[in-house]
């Protein structure tokens, strides 16, 4: 019988290697669907550990498989994402990004290290458990349409079919050594909204001769706030925000068109698509009423992420066993999005958080920032916890 102490001992033994893996990946970040060298490193480690795998799933994704005794009895899947972000790193460390303008600013380098560490632990114990553990190294979480969907379309949830999918993600607001879990809906869906208001430009001193897309755009932005304040059901959190407006005129020049870009986030698929229709209708009717035209283009992104209640509660209890009750918290809803959501709509899934914050070391920066970093003390509990959860899910 495998005990927590067995797992913790192996995690301690393998942690230094996994820290070096994380640093190597951090130094050599690659963007979504371009994770060629990252994939080579993962494959080399799986070869070293004696774990069978398939590469090139969803372009650069990798699927490993650890077979225990009676390997067909049950399969669970563990997932880590691989891609970096187009951010210029400002950290001063030995393993700083060597690729200017590209950085692991969301912890995916750590996610790979956690999963490889867990894989090494689990593979060393495969004679002590029944069933199989599928290892999903997924590309392109950061960019639509996402690597999860690509891997699903290429059969990542088949042969063998996992009963559940588990993902672990860093959280910079949570201290190193802690974890967080939430049952039920956890992260929002995300869609990109693109509006183009086409009017008639001209001299700013002769507004009567123009159809001013600047003014029309301002009316549309204000009117669209009704999506969240009046149309959304209060018990369904919804965010509609616009972060980019381009009206390429001058102080005395009214442009012909204005482009607006924003995002819609919510937690209900029916309401999500109803909101798309309302955004389109409001924007177009206001533009037409003021003599212009509005083209609406909505890029449908990831669905909302839902954690299976029974699985999440079980993982919370396993976290308490492994880390101690004082180190496990209940998470709040997040309006951020994750393409792990695709797995959660197809299989009982749980996406939980691992703490990486350490104020004494100055590791306090948020995700997607140029100074983001992790306390590498999270590597040992992160890999051990994943292994402990996986073993218990097979029981």
C-alpha positions as CSV (number, residue, x, y, z in Angstrom):
1,X,0.0,0.0,0.0
2,X,1.3,3.4,-1.0
3,X,1.3,6.0,1.8
4,X,1.5,9.8,1.9
5,X,5.0,9.4,3.3
6,X,6.0,7.2,0.3
7,X,4.8,10.0,-2.1
8,X,6.4,12.8,-0.1
9,X,9.7,10.9,0.0
10,X,9.7,10.5,-3.7
11,X,8.7,14.1,-4.3
12,X,11.6,15.3,-2.2
13,X,14.0,13.0,-4.1
14,X,12.8,14.1,-7.5
15,X,12.2,17.8,-6.8
16,X,15.6,19.2,-7.7
17,X,15.4,17.5,-11.1
18,X,12.0,19.1,-11.7
19,X,13.2,22.5,-10.6
20,X,15.9,22.3,-13.3
21,X,13.3,21.2,-15.8
22,X,11.1,24.1,-15.0
23,X,14.1,26.5,-15.3
24,X,15.1,25.1,-18.7
25,X,11.5,25.5,-20.0
26,X,11.3,29.0,-18.5
27,X,14.5,30.0,-20.2
28,X,13.2,28.8,-23.6
29,X,9.5,29.8,-23.8
30,X,7.5,29.1,-26.9
31,X,4.1,30.4,-28.0
32,X,1.0,28.4,-28.6
33,X,1.3,25.5,-31.2
34,X,5.0,26.4,-31.5
35,X,6.2,24.4,-28.4
36,X,8.6,22.3,-30.5
37,X,11.6,22.4,-28.2
38,X,9.4,22.1,-25.1
39,X,7.8,19.0,-26.5
40,X,11.2,17.5,-27.3
41,X,12.3,18.1,-23.7
42,X,9.1,16.4,-22.4
43,X,9.5,13.4,-24.7
44,X,13.2,13.0,-23.6
45,X,12.1,12.9,-20.0
46,X,9.3,10.4,-20.7
47,X,11.9,8.3,-22.6
48,X,14.2,8.5,-19.6
49,X,11.5,7.5,-17.2
50,X,10.4,4.6,-19.4
51,X,6.9,6.0,-20.0
52,X,5.2,5.3,-23.4
53,X,3.8,8.3,-25.2
54,X,2.4,9.7,-28.5
55,X,3.6,13.0,-29.7
56,X,2.2,15.4,-32.3
57,X,-1.4,15.3,-30.9
58,X,-3.0,18.6,-31.5
59,X,0.1,19.6,-33.4
60,X,2.7,19.8,-30.5
61,X,0.8,18.0,-27.8
62,X,2.0,14.8,-26.1
63,X,0.0,12.0,-24.4
64,X,1.8,9.7,-22.1
65,X,0.4,6.5,-20.5
66,X,1.5,4.9,-17.2
67,X,0.1,1.4,-16.9
68,X,-0.3,-0.2,-13.5
69,X,-1.5,-3.7,-12.7
70,X,-4.8,-4.6,-14.5
71,X,-4.2,-1.5,-16.6
72,X,-7.6,-1.7,-18.3
73,X,-9.5,-1.5,-15.1
74,X,-9.7,2.3,-14.9
75,X,-8.0,5.4,-16.4
76,X,-7.7,8.9,-15.1
77,X,-6.0,11.8,-16.9
78,X,-3.7,14.5,-15.6
79,X,-3.2,17.6,-17.7
80,X,-0.6,20.4,-18.0
81,X,-0.4,23.2,-20.5
82,X,2.8,24.1,-22.3
83,X,2.7,27.6,-24.0
84,X,4.1,30.9,-23.0
85,X,2.9,34.5,-23.6
86,X,4.1,37.4,-25.8
87,X,5.4,39.4,-22.9
88,X,8.9,40.8,-22.4
89,X,10.3,39.4,-19.1
90,X,11.7,41.9,-16.6
91,X,12.8,39.4,-13.9
92,X,16.5,39.3,-13.1
93,X,17.3,35.6,-12.6
94,X,19.6,33.0,-14.0
95,X,16.8,31.3,-15.9
96,X,15.3,34.5,-17.5
97,X,13.8,34.1,-20.9
98,X,16.3,33.9,-23.7
99,X,13.6,34.7,-26.3
100,X,12.9,38.4,-26.3
101,X,9.3,39.3,-26.1
102,X,8.2,35.8,-25.0
103,X,7.8,34.7,-21.4
104,X,6.3,32.0,-19.2
105,X,4.1,34.5,-17.3
106,X,1.3,32.1,-16.4
107,X,3.2,29.3,-14.8
108,X,2.9,26.7,-17.6
109,X,6.6,25.9,-17.2
110,X,5.8,24.9,-13.6
111,X,2.8,22.9,-14.7
112,X,5.0,20.8,-16.9
113,X,7.5,20.3,-14.1
114,X,4.7,19.3,-11.7
115,X,3.3,16.8,-14.2
116,X,6.6,15.3,-15.1
117,X,7.5,15.0,-11.4
118,X,4.1,13.3,-10.7
119,X,4.7,11.0,-13.7
120,X,8.1,9.9,-12.4
121,X,6.6,9.2,-8.9
122,X,3.7,7.3,-10.3
123,X,5.8,5.3,-12.8
124,X,8.1,4.2,-10.0
125,X,5.0,3.0,-8.1
126,X,3.1,1.3,-11.0
127,X,3.4,-2.1,-9.4
128,X,1.5,-0.9,-6.5
129,X,-1.7,0.4,-8.1
130,X,-4.4,-0.9,-10.6
131,X,-5.4,1.0,-13.7
132,X,-3.7,3.6,-15.9
133,X,-2.8,7.2,-15.7
134,X,-2.9,9.3,-18.9
135,X,-0.6,12.3,-19.0
136,X,-1.8,15.2,-21.2
137,X,0.8,17.8,-22.1
138,X,-1.4,20.3,-24.0
139,X,-0.3,23.2,-26.3
140,X,-1.8,26.6,-26.8
141,X,-4.0,27.3,-23.8
142,X,-3.5,31.0,-24.1
143,X,-4.8,31.5,-27.6
144,X,-8.1,30.7,-29.3
145,X,-9.2,28.1,-30.4
146,X,-7.0,26.5,-27.8
147,X,-5.0,23.3,-27.7
148,X,-7.5,21.3,-25.5
149,X,-10.0,21.3,-28.3
150,X,-7.4,20.3,-30.9
151,X,-6.3,17.4,-28.7
152,X,-9.9,16.3,-28.0
153,X,-10.6,16.3,-31.7
154,X,-7.6,14.1,-32.3
155,X,-8.8,11.5,-29.7
156,X,-7.0,12.5,-26.5
157,X,-10.0,11.2,-24.5
158,X,-10.0,7.8,-26.2
159,X,-7.9,4.7,-26.2
160,X,-8.0,4.5,-23.2
161,X,-10.9,6.6,-22.2
162,X,-10.3,8.4,-18.9
163,X,-13.1,8.5,-16.3
164,X,-12.0,11.9,-15.1
165,X,-9.6,14.7,-16.0
166,X,-7.6,16.7,-13.4
167,X,-5.7,19.9,-13.9
168,X,-3.4,21.9,-11.5
169,X,-2.7,25.6,-12.1
170,X,-0.6,28.0,-10.1
171,X,-2.2,30.9,-8.2
172,X,0.0,33.9,-7.2
173,X,-2.4,35.1,-4.5
174,X,-2.0,31.8,-2.6
175,X,1.0,31.2,-0.5
176,X,3.4,28.4,-1.4
177,X,2.4,25.1,0.2
178,X,-1.3,25.8,-0.1
179,X,-4.0,24.7,-2.5
180,X,-7.4,25.9,-3.5
181,X,-10.5,24.1,-4.8
182,X,-14.0,25.0,-5.8
183,X,-16.9,22.7,-6.5
184,X,-19.2,23.5,-9.5
185,X,-18.8,26.4,-11.8
186,X,-15.4,28.0,-11.4
187,X,-14.2,30.0,-14.4
188,X,-16.1,32.0,-17.0
189,X,-16.6,31.4,-20.7
190,X,-14.8,33.9,-22.9
191,X,-15.7,35.5,-26.3
192,X,-13.9,38.2,-28.2
193,X,-16.2,41.0,-29.5
194,X,-15.1,43.0,-32.6
195,X,-17.2,46.0,-33.7
196,X,-16.5,48.2,-36.8
197,X,-18.6,51.4,-37.0
198,X,-18.6,52.7,-40.6
199,X,-19.7,56.3,-41.0
200,X,-18.5,59.2,-43.2
201,X,-15.4,61.1,-42.3
202,X,-14.5,64.7,-43.0
203,X,-13.4,68.0,-41.5
204,X,-14.2,68.3,-37.8
205,X,-15.4,71.9,-38.3
206,X,-18.2,70.7,-40.6
207,X,-20.0,68.0,-38.6
208,X,-23.2,68.4,-40.6
209,X,-21.4,66.9,-43.6
210,X,-20.2,63.9,-41.7
211,X,-21.6,60.7,-40.1
212,X,-19.4,60.7,-37.1
213,X,-18.4,57.2,-36.1
214,X,-16.6,58.5,-32.9
215,X,-19.9,59.7,-31.4
216,X,-21.8,56.7,-32.6
217,X,-19.1,54.4,-31.1
218,X,-19.5,56.1,-27.7
219,X,-23.3,55.7,-27.8
220,X,-22.8,52.0,-28.6
221,X,-20.4,51.4,-25.8
222,X,-22.7,53.0,-23.2
223,X,-25.8,51.2,-24.5
224,X,-24.0,47.8,-24.4
225,X,-23.6,48.2,-20.6
226,X,-27.3,47.2,-20.4
227,X,-26.1,43.7,-21.3
228,X,-24.8,43.2,-17.8
229,X,-27.0,45.7,-15.9
230,X,-30.4,45.0,-17.3
231,X,-30.5,41.9,-19.5
232,X,-28.2,39.5,-17.5
233,X,-29.9,37.5,-14.8
234,X,-28.4,38.7,-11.5
235,X,-27.5,35.2,-10.4
236,X,-25.4,34.6,-13.6
237,X,-22.2,36.6,-13.3
238,X,-21.5,38.5,-16.6
239,X,-18.8,40.9,-17.7
240,X,-18.7,42.8,-20.9
241,X,-15.6,45.0,-21.2
242,X,-14.1,47.0,-24.1
243,X,-10.3,47.4,-24.0
244,X,-9.5,48.9,-27.4
245,X,-10.9,51.7,-29.5
246,X,-9.3,52.9,-32.7
247,X,-10.6,56.0,-34.5
248,X,-7.8,57.0,-36.8
249,X,-8.6,60.7,-37.1
250,X,-7.0,63.9,-35.8
251,X,-8.0,66.9,-33.7
252,X,-9.7,68.3,-36.8
253,X,-10.4,65.1,-38.8
254,X,-13.4,62.8,-38.3
255,X,-12.4,59.3,-39.5
256,X,-14.6,57.1,-41.7
257,X,-14.7,54.3,-39.2
258,X,-14.0,53.3,-35.6
259,X,-13.0,49.8,-34.4
260,X,-13.8,48.5,-31.0
261,X,-12.6,45.3,-29.3
262,X,-13.8,43.7,-26.1
263,X,-14.6,40.6,-24.2
264,X,-17.8,38.9,-22.9
265,X,-17.5,36.5,-19.9
266,X,-20.3,34.6,-18.3
267,X,-21.3,31.2,-16.7
268,X,-24.3,30.0,-18.7
269,X,-24.1,28.8,-22.3
270,X,-27.7,29.6,-23.1
271,X,-27.4,33.2,-21.8
272,X,-24.0,33.5,-23.5
273,X,-25.4,33.1,-26.9
274,X,-28.4,35.2,-26.1
275,X,-26.0,38.0,-25.1
276,X,-24.2,37.6,-28.5
277,X,-27.6,38.3,-30.2
278,X,-28.3,41.3,-28.0
279,X,-24.8,42.8,-28.6
280,X,-25.3,42.5,-32.3
281,X,-28.8,43.9,-32.3
282,X,-28.0,46.9,-30.0
283,X,-24.8,47.9,-31.9
284,X,-26.3,47.6,-35.3
285,X,-29.6,49.4,-34.5
286,X,-27.8,52.3,-32.9
287,X,-25.5,52.7,-35.8
288,X,-28.3,52.5,-38.3
289,X,-30.4,55.0,-36.4
290,X,-27.6,57.5,-36.6
291,X,-27.0,56.9,-40.3
292,X,-24.0,54.5,-40.1
293,X,-23.4,50.8,-40.3
294,X,-21.9,48.5,-37.7
295,X,-20.3,45.2,-38.5
296,X,-20.2,42.8,-35.6
297,X,-17.8,39.9,-35.4
298,X,-17.8,37.6,-32.4
299,X,-15.1,35.0,-31.9
300,X,-16.5,32.2,-29.8
301,X,-13.9,31.2,-27.2
302,X,-13.8,28.7,-24.4
303,X,-17.0,27.6,-22.5
304,X,-17.3,28.1,-18.7
305,X,-15.3,25.7,-16.6
306,X,-17.2,23.5,-14.2
307,X,-15.7,21.2,-11.5
308,X,-17.5,18.0,-10.9
309,X,-18.8,18.4,-7.3
310,X,-18.0,14.9,-6.1
311,X,-14.6,14.9,-7.7
312,X,-13.8,18.4,-6.4
313,X,-14.8,17.5,-2.8
314,X,-12.8,14.3,-3.0
315,X,-9.7,16.3,-4.2
316,X,-10.2,18.8,-1.5
317,X,-10.1,16.0,1.1
318,X,-7.0,14.5,-0.5
319,X,-5.4,17.9,-0.3
320,X,-6.2,18.2,3.4
321,X,-4.6,14.8,3.9
322,X,-1.5,15.7,2.0
323,X,-1.0,19.4,2.9
324,X,-2.9,19.8,6.1
325,X,-6.4,21.3,6.7
326,X,-4.9,24.8,7.3
327,X,-3.4,24.8,3.8
328,X,-6.5,24.1,1.8
329,X,-9.0,26.9,0.9
330,X,-12.2,27.2,-1.0
331,X,-11.9,29.3,-4.1
332,X,-14.1,32.1,-5.4
333,X,-15.6,32.3,-8.9
334,X,-13.2,33.7,-11.4
335,X,-14.1,35.7,-14.5
336,X,-10.9,34.6,-16.2
337,X,-11.1,31.7,-18.6
338,X,-9.3,28.4,-19.3
339,X,-9.6,25.9,-22.2
340,X,-9.5,23.1,-19.6
341,X,-13.2,23.9,-19.7
342,X,-13.6,21.7,-22.8
343,X,-12.5,18.7,-20.8
344,X,-14.9,19.7,-18.0
345,X,-17.9,19.6,-20.4
346,X,-17.0,16.1,-21.6
347,X,-15.7,14.3,-18.5
348,X,-16.0,14.6,-14.7
349,X,-13.2,17.1,-14.2
350,X,-11.5,19.2,-11.5
351,X,-9.2,22.2,-12.0
352,X,-7.6,23.2,-8.8
353,X,-4.9,25.7,-7.7
354,X,-1.5,25.4,-6.2
355,X,0.0,28.3,-4.2
356,X,3.3,29.9,-5.5
357,X,3.4,33.2,-3.6
358,X,6.2,34.1,-1.2
359,X,6.3,37.7,0.0
360,X,9.6,37.3,1.8
361,X,11.2,36.4,-1.6
362,X,9.4,39.2,-3.4
363,X,7.4,36.7,-5.4
364,X,4.1,38.5,-5.5
365,X,3.4,39.4,-9.2
366,X,0.2,38.5,-10.8
367,X,-0.3,36.2,-13.8
368,X,0.4,37.6,-17.2
369,X,2.8,40.3,-15.9
370,X,6.4,40.9,-16.9
371,X,7.7,40.2,-13.4
372,X,5.6,37.0,-12.7
373,X,7.6,34.2,-11.1
374,X,7.0,31.3,-8.8
375,X,8.4,30.1,-5.5
376,X,10.1,27.0,-6.6
377,X,9.3,25.5,-3.2
378,X,6.0,24.7,-4.8
379,X,7.5,22.1,-7.1
380,X,7.8,19.4,-4.4
381,X,4.3,19.7,-3.0
382,X,2.8,20.3,-6.4
383,X,4.2,17.1,-8.0
384,X,3.5,15.1,-4.8
385,X,0.0,16.3,-4.5
386,X,-0.8,15.4,-8.2
387,X,0.6,11.9,-7.6
388,X,-1.4,11.4,-4.4
389,X,-4.6,12.6,-6.1
390,X,-4.0,10.3,-9.1
391,X,-3.4,7.2,-7.0
392,X,-6.5,7.8,-5.0
393,X,-8.7,8.5,-8.0
394,X,-7.8,5.1,-9.3
395,X,-9.1,3.3,-6.2
